[in-house]
């Protein structure tokens, strides 16, 4: 077996690949340097979006006297994950195909306190002239069959390099604390496991997701009630 055959994308299954194997493919196909540059572009785009989110967080915190975010996570897909995704799509493993067919190489997850914070941030992105929302999947309004809820956006943002401006895609997922708890636990319980009575488990998870959604909406109602009844500084001055 030659090196070219061993590391051909059609030869290895996704489970047997490692980041080192993908690195060898990139070396053999003379794409290693180009891949490294591309990942730097995605990293810069992710930083750009994260900075925008942090600015929005500060502005909304000042305006509403509370932070809309609990925390933000960001990550770049590993070479192995990128390889696997292209393989599933039946697309050759090239740098060009990574850029053109995978929208979530750079990913950010924003955990918000309340559901309306998610849509407020989404609307803020929509009016920024250097951000384009390429795709929106609203799994809050229309949950997945298993009960999963989240708002997914694919954003196209510019990065400013030494001699050019380049546009890159970044996926941003918005969840409440409760949605993130459900999604994280569901993934841990089901990931790569053979489960007896799977139908019962799936139904229980869906029921739990509905309860969490009710909790999210109840907490939003409580917050709104508190805000309506809150005594403002101007009101205190009028009483004195």
GROMACS elastic network, one bead per residue, 0.5 to 0.9 nm:
[ bonds ]
;  ai    aj funct       b0    kb
    1     4     6  0.82022   500
    1     5     6  0.62168   500
    1     6     6  0.64633   500
    2     5     6  0.52737   500
    2     6     6  0.62373   500
    2     7     6  0.88252   500
    3     6     6  0.50805   500
    3     7     6  0.62927   500
    3     8     6  0.83897   500
    3    28     6  0.79902   500
    4     7     6  0.55987   500
    4     8     6  0.59328   500
    4    25     6  0.81371   500
    4    28     6  0.70151   500
    4    29     6  0.86854   500
    5     8     6  0.51849   500
    5     9     6  0.88195   500
    5    10     6  0.89248   500
    5    11     6  0.72454   500
    6     9     6  0.87299   500
    6    11     6  0.66958   500
    6    12     6  0.77242   500
    7    10     6  0.82947   500
    7    11     6  0.68306   500
    7    12     6  0.71582   500
    7    21     6  0.71980   500
    7    22     6  0.79274   500
    7    24     6  0.72378   500
    7    25     6  0.55980   500
    7    28     6  0.82668   500
    8    11     6  0.54644   500
    8    12     6  0.72972   500
    8    25     6  0.71703   500
    9    12     6  0.63603   500
    9    13     6  0.84803   500
    9    25     6  0.81203   500
    9    83     6  0.81239   500
    9    87     6  0.72642   500
    9    92     6  0.70945   500
    9    93     6  0.66965   500
   10    13     6  0.78436   500
   10    87     6  0.78577   500
   10    92     6  0.86803   500
   12    15     6  0.82710   500
   12    16     6  0.65090   500
   12    17     6  0.67299   500
   13    16     6  0.55859   500
   13    17     6  0.67892   500
   13    84     6  0.83856   500
   13    87     6  0.87039   500
   14    17     6  0.55221   500
   14    18     6  0.86661   500
   14    80     6  0.79429   500
   14    81     6  0.85504   500
   14    83     6  0.78062   500
   14    84     6  0.53935   500
   14    85     6  0.88487   500
   14    87     6  0.76809   500
   14    88     6  0.87583   500
   15    18     6  0.82518   500
   15    84     6  0.85359   500
   17    20     6  0.80712   500
   17    21     6  0.59705   500
   17    22     6  0.71758   500
   17    80     6  0.65253   500
   17    83     6  0.86304   500
   17    84     6  0.84546   500
   18    21     6  0.51159   500
   18    22     6  0.64584   500
   18    23     6  0.86216   500
   18    79     6  0.81671   500
   18    80     6  0.57038   500
   19    22     6  0.51110   500
   19    23     6  0.61476   500
   19    24     6  0.87562   500
   19    78     6  0.70993   500
   19    79     6  0.54924   500
   19    81     6  0.85309   500
   20    24     6  0.63438   500
   20    25     6  0.87819   500
   20    79     6  0.86126   500
   20    80     6  0.84197   500
   21    24     6  0.51098   500
   21    25     6  0.64379   500
   21    26     6  0.87846   500
   21    80     6  0.81386   500
   22    25     6  0.50096   500
   22    26     6  0.62906   500
   22    27     6  0.86750   500
   22    79     6  0.62801   500
   22    80     6  0.62771   500
   22    83     6  0.71133   500
   23    26     6  0.50778   500
   23    27     6  0.62622   500
   23    28     6  0.86847   500
   23    32     6  0.70542   500
   23    79     6  0.76626   500
   24    28     6  0.60839   500
   24    29     6  0.85211   500
   24    32     6  0.85171   500
   25    28     6  0.51099   500
   25    29     6  0.60966   500
   25    30     6  0.84035   500
   25    31     6  0.82882   500
   25    32     6  0.83882   500
   25    93     6  0.87717   500
   26    29     6  0.52120   500
   26    30     6  0.59156   500
   26    33     6  0.84380   500
   26    34     6  0.89971   500
   26    35     6  0.76424   500
   26    93     6  0.88153   500
   26    94     6  0.84378   500
   27    30     6  0.50247   500
   27    31     6  0.61371   500
   27    32     6  0.52938   500
   27    33     6  0.85432   500
   28    31     6  0.77658   500
   28    32     6  0.85036   500
   29    32     6  0.78767   500
   29    94     6  0.86707   500
   30    33     6  0.76828   500
   30    34     6  0.83058   500
   31    34     6  0.51894   500
   31    35     6  0.58691   500
   31    36     6  0.85308   500
   31    94     6  0.76104   500
   31    95     6  0.71365   500
   32    35     6  0.51608   500
   32    36     6  0.62415   500
   32    37     6  0.87654   500
   33    36     6  0.51328   500
   33    37     6  0.63290   500
   33    38     6  0.86768   500
   34    37     6  0.51631   500
   34    38     6  0.61677   500
   34    39     6  0.86975   500
   34    95     6  0.70389   500
   35    38     6  0.50308   500
   35    39     6  0.62020   500
   35    40     6  0.86151   500
   35    94     6  0.85802   500
   35    95     6  0.59037   500
   36    39     6  0.52148   500
   36    40     6  0.63090   500
   36    41     6  0.87986   500
   37    40     6  0.50282   500
   37    41     6  0.63599   500
   37    42     6  0.88469   500
   38    41     6  0.50243   500
   38    42     6  0.64040   500
   38    43     6  0.86635   500
   38    95     6  0.74891   500
   38    99     6  0.80565   500
   39    42     6  0.50271   500
   39    43     6  0.61006   500
   39    44     6  0.85869   500
   39    76     6  0.79841   500
   39   105     6  0.83870   500
   39   106     6  0.86856   500
   40    44     6  0.61757   500
   40    45     6  0.86157   500
   41    44     6  0.51253   500
   41    45     6  0.62107   500
   41    46     6  0.86190   500
   41   159     6  0.74835   500
   41   166     6  0.82760   500
   41   167     6  0.88977   500
   41   168     6  0.72622   500
   42    45     6  0.50163   500
   42    46     6  0.61025   500
   42    47     6  0.85745   500
   42    76     6  0.76551   500
   42   105     6  0.71366   500
   42   106     6  0.57431   500
   42   168     6  0.65179   500
   42   169     6  0.75147   500
   42   170     6  0.75638   500
   43    46     6  0.50722   500
   43    47     6  0.62291   500
   43    48     6  0.86303   500
   43    75     6  0.85263   500
   43    76     6  0.70187   500
   43   106     6  0.67564   500
   44    47     6  0.50257   500
   44    48     6  0.61545   500
   44    49     6  0.87806   500
   44   159     6  0.66437   500
   44   160     6  0.89519   500
   44   168     6  0.89852   500
   45    49     6  0.63323   500
   45    50     6  0.85590   500
   45   106     6  0.77160   500
   45   156     6  0.86822   500
   45   157     6  0.65918   500
   45   158     6  0.70861   500
   45   159     6  0.59789   500
   45   167     6  0.81604   500
   45   168     6  0.61968   500
   45   169     6  0.73380   500
   45   170     6  0.68433   500
   46    49     6  0.52517   500
   46    50     6  0.60751   500
   46    51     6  0.85475   500
   46    74     6  0.75127   500
   46    75     6  0.82839   500
   46    76     6  0.84469   500
   46   106     6  0.59453   500
   46   107     6  0.70602   500
   46   108     6  0.73321   500
   46   168     6  0.89573   500
   46   169     6  0.85849   500
   46   170     6  0.62903   500
   46   171     6  0.87456   500
   47    50     6  0.50251   500
   47    51     6  0.60582   500
   47    52     6  0.86231   500
   47    74     6  0.88120   500
   48    51     6  0.52349   500
   48    52     6  0.64031   500
   48    53     6  0.88029   500
   48   157     6  0.77499   500
   48   158     6  0.82722   500
   48   159     6  0.73730   500
   49    52     6  0.50244   500
   49    53     6  0.62165   500
   49    54     6  0.86639   500
   49   108     6  0.83910   500
   49   155     6  0.85138   500
   49   157     6  0.76220   500
   49   170     6  0.77354   500
   49   172     6  0.87304   500
   50    53     6  0.50249   500
   50    54     6  0.62058   500
   50    55     6  0.86627   500
   50    72     6  0.81314   500
   50    74     6  0.80947   500
   50   108     6  0.75736   500
   51    54     6  0.51080   500
   51    55     6  0.62461   500
   51    56     6  0.86751   500
   52    55     6  0.51478   500
   52    56     6  0.62617   500
   52    57     6  0.86016   500
   52   125     6  0.87698   500
   53    56     6  0.50669   500
   53    57     6  0.60882   500
   53    58     6  0.87173   500
   53    72     6  0.88321   500
   53   110     6  0.87161   500
   53   121     6  0.80862   500
   54    58     6  0.63090   500
   54    59     6  0.86829   500
   54    69     6  0.89337   500
   54    72     6  0.89598   500
   55    58     6  0.52097   500
   55    59     6  0.62379   500
   55    60     6  0.86110   500
   56    59     6  0.50735   500
   56    60     6  0.59690   500
   56    61     6  0.82861   500
   56    68     6  0.89759   500
   56   121     6  0.73582   500
   56   124     6  0.79890   500
   57    60     6  0.52959   500
   57    61     6  0.59094   500
   57    62     6  0.85725   500
   57    67     6  0.62267   500
   57    68     6  0.62487   500
   57    69     6  0.66080   500
   57   121     6  0.86760   500
   58    61     6  0.50764   500
   58    62     6  0.62277   500
   58    63     6  0.86271   500
   58    67     6  0.73286   500
   58    68     6  0.89388   500
   59    62     6  0.52791   500
   59    63     6  0.62013   500
   59    64     6  0.85733   500
   59    67     6  0.89998   500
   60    64     6  0.57522   500
   60    65     6  0.76376   500
   60    66     6  0.74191   500
   60    67     6  0.67427   500
   60    68     6  0.69065   500
   61    64     6  0.53382   500
   61    65     6  0.50482   500
   61    68     6  0.67138   500
   62    65     6  0.52424   500
   62    66     6  0.71559   500
   62    67     6  0.81440   500
   63    66     6  0.80351   500
   64    67     6  0.77747   500
   64    68     6  0.87358   500
   66    69     6  0.89602   500
   67    70     6  0.73217   500
   67   112     6  0.86373   500
   67   113     6  0.80956   500
   68   111     6  0.86471   500
   68   112     6  0.56230   500
   68   113     6  0.58323   500
   68   114     6  0.73565   500
   68   117     6  0.57486   500
   68   118     6  0.81616   500
   68   121     6  0.88030   500
   69    72     6  0.74049   500
   69   110     6  0.68898   500
   69   111     6  0.58043   500
   69   113     6  0.61152   500
   69   114     6  0.88089   500
   69   117     6  0.80845   500
   69   118     6  0.89922   500
   69   176     6  0.89284   500
   70   110     6  0.78524   500
   70   111     6  0.54964   500
   70   112     6  0.54398   500
   70   113     6  0.62341   500
   70   176     6  0.86843   500
   70   177     6  0.77185   500
   71   109     6  0.85171   500
   71   110     6  0.63241   500
   71   111     6  0.55109   500
   71   112     6  0.74008   500
   72   108     6  0.70473   500
   72   109     6  0.57371   500
   72   111     6  0.61970   500
   72   112     6  0.88855   500
   73   107     6  0.83672   500
   73   108     6  0.56458   500
   73   109     6  0.51059   500
   73   110     6  0.65646   500
   73   111     6  0.83534   500
   74   106     6  0.76680   500
   74   107     6  0.56848   500
   74   109     6  0.62602   500
   74   110     6  0.87126   500
   75    78     6  0.89691   500
   75   105     6  0.82896   500
   75   106     6  0.61826   500
   75   107     6  0.54734   500
   75   108     6  0.65466   500
   75   109     6  0.88195   500
   76   104     6  0.82779   500
   76   105     6  0.56365   500
   76   107     6  0.63035   500
   76   108     6  0.89255   500
   77    80     6  0.80444   500
   77    81     6  0.59929   500
   77    82     6  0.63442   500
   77   104     6  0.76599   500
   77   105     6  0.50582   500
   77   106     6  0.65939   500
   77   107     6  0.78686   500
   78    81     6  0.51762   500
   78    82     6  0.62828   500
   78    83     6  0.85920   500
   78   105     6  0.83040   500
   79    82     6  0.50673   500
   79    83     6  0.60528   500
   79    84     6  0.85450   500
   80    83     6  0.50770   500
   80    84     6  0.61241   500
   80    85     6  0.86510   500
   81    84     6  0.50376   500
   81    85     6  0.61411   500
   81    86     6  0.86825   500
   81   105     6  0.89649   500
   82    85     6  0.52204   500
   82    86     6  0.63567   500
   82    87     6  0.86281   500
   82    93     6  0.86690   500
   82    98     6  0.73554   500
   82   102     6  0.79728   500
   82   105     6  0.72812   500
   83    86     6  0.53727   500
   83    87     6  0.62202   500
   83    88     6  0.88019   500
   83    93     6  0.64789   500
   83    98     6  0.87217   500
   84    88     6  0.62243   500
   84    89     6  0.86640   500
   85    88     6  0.51752   500
   85    89     6  0.63456   500
   85    90     6  0.86707   500
   85    91     6  0.87999   500
   85   102     6  0.77899   500
   86    89     6  0.50225   500
   86    90     6  0.61366   500
   86    91     6  0.52207   500
   86    92     6  0.67930   500
   86    93     6  0.63832   500
   86    94     6  0.89986   500
   86    97     6  0.79500   500
   86    98     6  0.74425   500
   86   101     6  0.79856   500
   86   102     6  0.78391   500
   87    91     6  0.60006   500
   87    92     6  0.72615   500
   87    93     6  0.75864   500
   88    91     6  0.77280   500
   89    92     6  0.89016   500
   89   101     6  0.87965   500
   91    94     6  0.85292   500
   91    97     6  0.72576   500
   91   101     6  0.86359   500
   92    97     6  0.71675   500
   93    96     6  0.85581   500
   93    97     6  0.67603   500
   93    98     6  0.74099   500
   94    97     6  0.52357   500
   94    98     6  0.63653   500
   94    99     6  0.89107   500
   95    98     6  0.50913   500
   95    99     6  0.64701   500
   95   100     6  0.87124   500
   96    99     6  0.53295   500
   96   100     6  0.61796   500
   96   101     6  0.85188   500
   97   101     6  0.56243   500
   97   102     6  0.76755   500
   98   101     6  0.56164   500
   98   102     6  0.54767   500
   98   103     6  0.84579   500
   98   105     6  0.81729   500
   99   102     6  0.61471   500
   99   103     6  0.75942   500
   99   105     6  0.84815   500
   99   168     6  0.80697   500
   99   169     6  0.82958   500
  100   103     6  0.78273   500
  102   105     6  0.63567   500
  102   169     6  0.87967   500
  103   106     6  0.76816   500
  103   107     6  0.87980   500
  103   154     6  0.67999   500
  103   155     6  0.88990   500
  103   169     6  0.59569   500
  103   170     6  0.65677   500
  103   171     6  0.65003   500
  104   107     6  0.55357   500
  104   154     6  0.77534   500
  104   169     6  0.74182   500
  104   170     6  0.60228   500
  104   171     6  0.50502   500
  104   172     6  0.84761   500
  105   169     6  0.81159   500
  105   170     6  0.71963   500
  105   171     6  0.78155   500
  106   169     6  0.73544   500
  106   170     6  0.50899   500
  106   171     6  0.62920   500
  106   172     6  0.86920   500
  107   170     6  0.58010   500
  107   172     6  0.58724   500
  107   173     6  0.77967   500
  108   170     6  0.75783   500
  108   171     6  0.62475   500
  108   173     6  0.62491   500
  108   174     6  0.85978   500
  109   171     6  0.84256   500
  109   172     6  0.57263   500
  109   174     6  0.59489   500
  109   175     6  0.76535   500
  110   118     6  0.86329   500
  110   172     6  0.72641   500
  110   173     6  0.60930   500
  110   175     6  0.63947   500
  110   176     6  0.83010   500
  111   118     6  0.86956   500
  111   173     6  0.84273   500
  111   174     6  0.60118   500
  111   175     6  0.50704   500
  111   176     6  0.53341   500
  111   177     6  0.59105   500
  111   179     6  0.87562   500
  111   180     6  0.72064   500
  112   115     6  0.73182   500
  112   117     6  0.65146   500
  112   118     6  0.65483   500
  112   174     6  0.70645   500
  112   175     6  0.60215   500
  112   177     6  0.63161   500
  113   116     6  0.88237   500
  113   117     6  0.71144   500
  113   118     6  0.86060   500
  113   175     6  0.85454   500
  113   176     6  0.55673   500
  113   177     6  0.62443   500
  113   178     6  0.88155   500
  113   216     6  0.88781   500
  113   220     6  0.89575   500
  114   117     6  0.54554   500
  114   118     6  0.70857   500
  114   175     6  0.86522   500
  114   176     6  0.59206   500
  114   177     6  0.81178   500
  114   216     6  0.68517   500
  114   217     6  0.81356   500
  114   219     6  0.76664   500
  114   220     6  0.61526   500
  115   118     6  0.53929   500
  115   119     6  0.70366   500
  115   140     6  0.86943   500
  115   175     6  0.78061   500
  115   176     6  0.63928   500
  115   216     6  0.70675   500
  115   217     6  0.75040   500
  115   220     6  0.73359   500
  116   119     6  0.52892   500
  116   120     6  0.61722   500
  116   121     6  0.87379   500
  116   220     6  0.79507   500
  117   120     6  0.50091   500
  117   121     6  0.62521   500
  117   122     6  0.85583   500
  117   176     6  0.89295   500
  118   121     6  0.54434   500
  118   122     6  0.62866   500
  118   123     6  0.88029   500
  118   151     6  0.77513   500
  118   174     6  0.61895   500
  118   175     6  0.73139   500
  118   176     6  0.79588   500
  119   123     6  0.60889   500
  119   124     6  0.85381   500
  119   151     6  0.86540   500
  120   123     6  0.51860   500
  120   124     6  0.62799   500
  120   125     6  0.88671   500
  121   125     6  0.64076   500
  121   126     6  0.87209   500
  122   125     6  0.52901   500
  122   126     6  0.64218   500
  122   151     6  0.89845   500
  122   153     6  0.83612   500
  123   127     6  0.67320   500
  124   127     6  0.56218   500
  124   128     6  0.67278   500
  125   128     6  0.53530   500
  125   129     6  0.86025   500
  125   131     6  0.64885   500
  125   132     6  0.78670   500
  125   133     6  0.77321   500
  125   155     6  0.87880   500
  126   129     6  0.80740   500
  126   131     6  0.71885   500
  126   132     6  0.70689   500
  126   133     6  0.67737   500
  127   130     6  0.88733   500
  127   131     6  0.80192   500
  127   132     6  0.89634   500
  128   131     6  0.55660   500
  128   132     6  0.79737   500
  129   132     6  0.76106   500
  130   156     6  0.83848   500
  130   157     6  0.63413   500
  130   158     6  0.69546   500
  131   155     6  0.65422   500
  131   156     6  0.58811   500
  131   157     6  0.51721   500
  131   158     6  0.77750   500
  132   135     6  0.89890   500
  132   154     6  0.84201   500
  132   155     6  0.56182   500
  132   156     6  0.50759   500
  132   157     6  0.67405   500
  133   136     6  0.71452   500
  133   153     6  0.66897   500
  133   154     6  0.59366   500
  133   156     6  0.64280   500
  134   153     6  0.75010   500
  134   154     6  0.54303   500
  134   155     6  0.57670   500
  134   156     6  0.65722   500
  134   169     6  0.85581   500
  135   152     6  0.79858   500
  135   153     6  0.56700   500
  135   154     6  0.50155   500
  135   155     6  0.73631   500
  136   151     6  0.74190   500
  136   152     6  0.57298   500
  136   154     6  0.65648   500
  137   140     6  0.88139   500
  137   142     6  0.87349   500
  137   150     6  0.83159   500
  137   151     6  0.59981   500
  137   152     6  0.50704   500
  137   153     6  0.65556   500
  137   154     6  0.89167   500
  138   141     6  0.57532   500
  138   142     6  0.62073   500
  138   143     6  0.76874   500
  138   149     6  0.80130   500
  138   150     6  0.65975   500
  138   152     6  0.63425   500
  138   153     6  0.85066   500
  139   144     6  0.62850   500
  139   147     6  0.89092   500
  139   148     6  0.69669   500
  139   151     6  0.56330   500
  139   152     6  0.76283   500
  140   143     6  0.54573   500
  140   144     6  0.87444   500
  140   148     6  0.80503   500
  140   150     6  0.52613   500
  140   151     6  0.61980   500
  140   175     6  0.86783   500
  140   213     6  0.87652   500
  141   149     6  0.80675   500
  141   150     6  0.88030   500
  141   151     6  0.86973   500
  142   149     6  0.78236   500
  143   146     6  0.78073   500
  143   147     6  0.56066   500
  143   148     6  0.56059   500
  143   149     6  0.51780   500
  143   150     6  0.78294   500
  144   147     6  0.53266   500
  144   148     6  0.51966   500
  144   149     6  0.68859   500
  145   148     6  0.73296   500
  145   206     6  0.77868   500
  146   202     6  0.65958   500
  146   203     6  0.78173   500
  146   205     6  0.69597   500
  146   206     6  0.53079   500
  146   209     6  0.82354   500
  147   205     6  0.70695   500
  147   207     6  0.76776   500
  147   208     6  0.81022   500
  147   209     6  0.52363   500
  147   210     6  0.69665   500
  148   179     6  0.76416   500
  148   182     6  0.78821   500
  148   183     6  0.65676   500
  148   206     6  0.80174   500
  148   209     6  0.69548   500
  149   175     6  0.73549   500
  149   179     6  0.62327   500
  149   180     6  0.86161   500
  149   182     6  0.89575   500
  149   183     6  0.80588   500
  149   209     6  0.80240   500
  149   213     6  0.84523   500
  150   173     6  0.65548   500
  150   174     6  0.56839   500
  150   175     6  0.50707   500
  150   176     6  0.80244   500
  150   179     6  0.70936   500
  150   180     6  0.83755   500
  151   172     6  0.81315   500
  151   173     6  0.56298   500
  151   174     6  0.50654   500
  151   175     6  0.67421   500
  152   171     6  0.70216   500
  152   172     6  0.58316   500
  152   174     6  0.65107   500
  153   170     6  0.81886   500
  153   171     6  0.56800   500
  153   172     6  0.51870   500
  153   173     6  0.64332   500
  153   174     6  0.84101   500
  154   169     6  0.64884   500
  154   170     6  0.56934   500
  154   172     6  0.63850   500
  154   173     6  0.88729   500
  155   168     6  0.81592   500
  155   169     6  0.54958   500
  155   170     6  0.52162   500
  155   171     6  0.62001   500
  155   172     6  0.74085   500
  156   167     6  0.63026   500
  156   168     6  0.55208   500
  156   170     6  0.64847   500
  156   171     6  0.89373   500
  157   166     6  0.82610   500
  157   167     6  0.53943   500
  157   168     6  0.56167   500
  157   169     6  0.64610   500
  157   170     6  0.76846   500
  158   165     6  0.62892   500
  158   166     6  0.54195   500
  158   168     6  0.63487   500
  158   169     6  0.89073   500
  159   164     6  0.85446   500
  159   165     6  0.57293   500
  159   166     6  0.53750   500
  159   167     6  0.62070   500
  159   168     6  0.73896   500
  160   163     6  0.80401   500
  160   164     6  0.63326   500
  160   166     6  0.66164   500
  160   167     6  0.89052   500
  161   164     6  0.52155   500
  161   165     6  0.58572   500
  161   166     6  0.74654   500
  162   165     6  0.83832   500
  174   180     6  0.89563   500
  175   178     6  0.78102   500
  175   179     6  0.55767   500
  175   180     6  0.58384   500
  176   179     6  0.51078   500
  176   180     6  0.61565   500
  176   181     6  0.85517   500
  176   216     6  0.76470   500
  177   180     6  0.52136   500
  177   181     6  0.61770   500
  177   182     6  0.87745   500
  177   216     6  0.87311   500
  178   181     6  0.50649   500
  178   182     6  0.63141   500
  178   183     6  0.86931   500
  178   209     6  0.89987   500
  178   212     6  0.61519   500
  178   213     6  0.78706   500
  178   215     6  0.80606   500
  178   216     6  0.69535   500
  179   182     6  0.52211   500
  179   183     6  0.61693   500
  179   184     6  0.85609   500
  179   209     6  0.77662   500
  179   212     6  0.70213   500
  179   213     6  0.76479   500
  179   216     6  0.84414   500
  180   183     6  0.51112   500
  180   184     6  0.59457   500
  180   185     6  0.84438   500
  181   184     6  0.53183   500
  181   185     6  0.61421   500
  181   186     6  0.84257   500
  182   185     6  0.53644   500
  182   186     6  0.59043   500
  182   187     6  0.84886   500
  182   205     6  0.84735   500
  182   208     6  0.80050   500
  182   209     6  0.67825   500
  182   212     6  0.78394   500
  183   186     6  0.51415   500
  183   187     6  0.61005   500
  183   188     6  0.86501   500
  183   209     6  0.89145   500
  184   187     6  0.52727   500
  184   188     6  0.62896   500
  184   189     6  0.87335   500
  185   188     6  0.50935   500
  185   189     6  0.61134   500
  185   190     6  0.86020   500
  186   189     6  0.52724   500
  186   190     6  0.61733   500
  186   191     6  0.82119   500
  186   205     6  0.74284   500
  187   190     6  0.53732   500
  187   191     6  0.54620   500
  188   191     6  0.56075   500
  189   192     6  0.89210   500
  189   193     6  0.79148   500
  190   193     6  0.55974   500
  190   194     6  0.80610   500
  190   195     6  0.78414   500
  191   194     6  0.89670   500
  194   198     6  0.84389   500
  195   198     6  0.54344   500
  195   201     6  0.84837   500
  196   199     6  0.85107   500
  196   200     6  0.89576   500
  196   201     6  0.87157   500
  197   200     6  0.56024   500
  197   201     6  0.66902   500
  197   202     6  0.89292   500
  198   201     6  0.50678   500
  198   202     6  0.60884   500
  198   203     6  0.85900   500
  199   202     6  0.51357   500
  199   203     6  0.62282   500
  199   204     6  0.86658   500
  200   203     6  0.51333   500
  200   204     6  0.61804   500
  200   205     6  0.86464   500
  201   204     6  0.50662   500
  201   205     6  0.61571   500
  201   206     6  0.85840   500
  202   205     6  0.51555   500
  202   206     6  0.61891   500
  202   207     6  0.86261   500
  203   206     6  0.50778   500
  203   207     6  0.61425   500
  203   208     6  0.85723   500
  204   207     6  0.50555   500
  204   208     6  0.61061   500
  204   209     6  0.85985   500
  205   209     6  0.61420   500
  205   210     6  0.86833   500
  206   209     6  0.50613   500
  206   210     6  0.63878   500
  206   211     6  0.88073   500
  207   210     6  0.51384   500
  207   211     6  0.64114   500
  207   212     6  0.87793   500
  208   211     6  0.50430   500
  208   212     6  0.62271   500
  208   213     6  0.86374   500
  209   212     6  0.50535   500
  209   213     6  0.62050   500
  209   214     6  0.86916   500
  210   213     6  0.50439   500
  210   214     6  0.63049   500
  210   215     6  0.86850   500
  211   214     6  0.50585   500
  211   215     6  0.62481   500
  211   216     6  0.87151   500
  212   216     6  0.61869   500
  212   217     6  0.86882   500
  213   216     6  0.50600   500
  213   217     6  0.63174   500
  213   218     6  0.85679   500
  214   217     6  0.52346   500
  214   218     6  0.60598   500
  214   219     6  0.85780   500
  215   218     6  0.50216   500
  215   219     6  0.60662   500
  215   220     6  0.85586   500
  216   219     6  0.52521   500
  216   220     6  0.63106   500
  216   221     6  0.88069   500
  217   220     6  0.50196   500
  217   221     6  0.62948   500
  217   222     6  0.87159   500
  218   221     6  0.50684   500
  218   222     6  0.62722   500
  218   223     6  0.86927   500
  219   222     6  0.50257   500
  219   223     6  0.61843   500
  219   224     6  0.86145   500
  220   223     6  0.51145   500
  220   224     6  0.61852   500
  220   225     6  0.85908   500
  221   224     6  0.51261   500
  221   225     6  0.61420   500
  221   226     6  0.86527   500
  222   225     6  0.50566   500
  222   226     6  0.62192   500
  222   227     6  0.86528   500
  223   226     6  0.50986   500
  223   227     6  0.61929   500
  223   228     6  0.86641   500
  224   227     6  0.50458   500
  224   228     6  0.61698   500
  224   229     6  0.86642   500
  225   228     6  0.51721   500
  225   229     6  0.62813   500
  225   230     6  0.85236   500
  226   229     6  0.52224   500
  226   230     6  0.58734   500
  227   230     6  0.51100   500
  227   231     6  0.86114   500
  228   231     6  0.85265   500
  231   234     6  0.83386   500
  231   235     6  0.63292   500
  231   236     6  0.71705   500
  232   235     6  0.52282   500
  232   236     6  0.66538   500
  233   236     6  0.51632   500
  233   237     6  0.64941   500
  233   238     6  0.89174   500
  234   237     6  0.51512   500
  234   238     6  0.64114   500
  234   239     6  0.88892   500
  235   238     6  0.51596   500
  235   239     6  0.64468   500
  235   240     6  0.89383   500
  236   239     6  0.52329   500
  236   240     6  0.64892   500
  237   240     6  0.52859   500
